[in-house]
């Protein structure tokens, strides 16, 4: 079975984007009702700023799990939220409520430490490649079996450019024999 991952919120600025735990949970439930089998979410603090702090992450996870029992939740660890790798690692280390997966962008400094920390705590790691350079970094690291999933995510605003970039990234992955969902 193929997962349909819905990304309900994130690094965008739109007045309708859910930010509170309750809004995120309601939106997540609507996504699941529409067929999503996996949720990718970002947490926000009381001021509506994206965060990796334990309390907002835990509050969001608790609310979404109540609204969507049994649906796996993938939480971002995006470096644009906290650019300092050591600070990001400290924040993630403080999580007391854990997601099922984290999105680990392979081109980000410090992502191996975040991944190792959460993997040791039973959290699945989703390797995310956003560019051809990310693919090459991922392939150099090897040990692909440590990842639960691989996401090819071309961040191009023009659909044709996104498709072309995805094809280029996949052409780098195919010869390496990567076998991940």
C-alpha positions in Angstrom: 0.0 0.0 0.0 1.2 3.5 -0.8 0.9 6.2 1.8 -0.8 9.4 0.9 0.9 12.0 3.0 -0.9 15.3 3.6 1.1 18.3 4.6 -1.5 20.5 6.3 0.7 23.4 7.2 4.2 24.7 7.2 6.6 27.3 5.8 4.0 29.5 4.1 2.1 32.6 5.1 -1.6 32.2 4.4 -4.4 33.4 6.7 -6.2 30.0 6.5 -3.2 27.9 7.4 -3.8 26.1 10.7 -1.4 27.1 13.5 -3.0 26.2 16.9 -3.1 22.6 18.0 -6.9 22.6 17.7 -6.8 24.1 14.1 -4.1 21.6 13.1 -6.1 18.7 14.5 -9.3 19.7 12.7 -7.4 20.1 9.4 -5.6 16.8 9.9 -9.0 15.1 10.5 -10.3 16.6 7.3 -7.2 15.4 5.4 -7.7 11.8 6.8 -11.4 11.9 5.9 -10.3 12.9 2.3 -7.9 9.8 2.2 -4.6 10.8 3.8 -2.9 7.9 5.5 0.1 9.9 6.9 0.3 13.5 8.2 3.2 15.9 7.9 2.9 18.7 10.3 4.6 21.8 11.7 4.1 23.1 15.2 3.6 26.8 16.1 3.9 28.7 19.4 1.4 31.0 21.1 2.5 33.9 18.8 1.9 31.9 15.7 5.6 31.3 15.0 6.9 28.0 13.8 8.8 26.2 16.5 10.5 23.0 17.6 10.0 23.7 21.3 8.7 20.7 23.3 5.4 22.2 24.6 3.9 23.3 21.3 5.1 20.1 19.5 3.6 17.9 22.2 0.4 19.9 22.4 0.0 19.6 18.6 0.8 15.8 18.6 -1.7 15.2 21.4 -4.5 17.1 19.7 -3.9 15.4 16.3 -3.7 11.9 17.8 -7.0 12.5 19.5 -8.6 13.6 16.2 -6.9 11.0 14.0 -6.3 7.9 16.1 -3.9 5.4 14.5 -2.7 7.8 11.7 1.1 8.2 11.7 2.3 11.7 12.2 5.5 13.1 10.7 6.9 16.3 12.2 9.3 18.6 10.5 12.8 19.4 11.8 13.4 22.0 9.1 16.6 24.0 9.7 14.9 27.2 8.6 13.0 27.0 11.9 16.2 26.9 14.0 19.3 27.4 11.9 21.8 26.6 14.7 22.3 22.8 14.6 23.3 22.6 18.3 20.2 24.6 19.4 17.9 22.6 17.1 19.3 19.3 18.6 18.7 20.6 22.2 15.1 21.5 21.4 14.4 18.2 19.8 16.1 16.4 22.7 13.5 18.0 24.9 10.5 16.5 23.1 8.5 14.5 25.6 5.7 13.6 23.2 7.2 12.0 20.1 6.0 11.8 16.5 6.0 8.6 14.6 8.4 10.0 12.0 10.5 13.1 11.4 11.3 14.7 8.1 15.1 14.8 7.8 16.2 17.1 5.0 19.5 15.5 3.9 21.2 18.8 2.9 20.9 20.4 6.3 23.8 20.7 8.7 23.2 18.7 11.9 20.5 16.5 10.5 22.4 13.3 11.2 22.6 14.1 14.9 18.8 14.9 15.1 18.1 11.7 13.2 20.3 9.6 15.4 18.8 11.1 18.6 15.2 10.5 17.6 15.9 7.1 16.0 17.3 5.9 19.3 14.0 7.0 20.9 12.0 4.9 18.4 11.0 7.6 16.0 11.1 6.7 12.3 13.3 8.8 10.0 12.1 10.0 6.6 15.0 11.0 4.4 14.0 14.1 2.4 15.9 15.2 -0.7 15.1 18.7 -2.0 17.7 19.0 -4.7 20.2 17.0 -6.7 22.9 18.0 -4.2 20.7 16.5 -1.4 20.4 13.2 -3.4 24.2 13.1 -3.7 24.6 13.7 0.0 22.1 11.0 0.8 23.8 8.5 -1.5 27.3 9.3 0.0 26.0 8.6 3.5 24.8 5.1 2.6 23.1 3.0 5.3 19.7 3.6 3.7 18.0 0.9 5.7 18.0 3.2 8.7 15.3 5.3 7.0 11.7 4.4 7.0 10.9 6.4 3.8 12.5 8.5 1.1 10.8 11.6 -0.1 11.8 13.3 -3.4 10.5 16.9 -2.9 11.5 19.3 -5.6 10.9 22.8 -4.2 10.2 24.5 -7.5 7.1 26.8 -7.8 6.6 26.1 -11.6 5.0 22.6 -12.0 7.0 21.8 -15.1 10.3 22.7 -13.4 9.3 20.7 -10.3 8.6 17.6 -12.5 11.9 18.1 -14.3 13.9 18.4 -11.1 12.1 15.3 -9.6 13.1 13.3 -12.7 16.7 14.5 -12.4 16.8 13.5 -8.7 15.3 10.1 -9.4 17.8 9.5 -12.2 20.6 9.9 -9.6 18.8 7.5 -7.2 17.9 4.7 -9.6 21.4 3.5 -10.4 22.3 3.4 -6.7 19.6 0.8 -6.1 17.9 2.6 -3.2 14.9 0.5 -2.1 12.8 2.6 0.2 9.1 3.4 0.1 
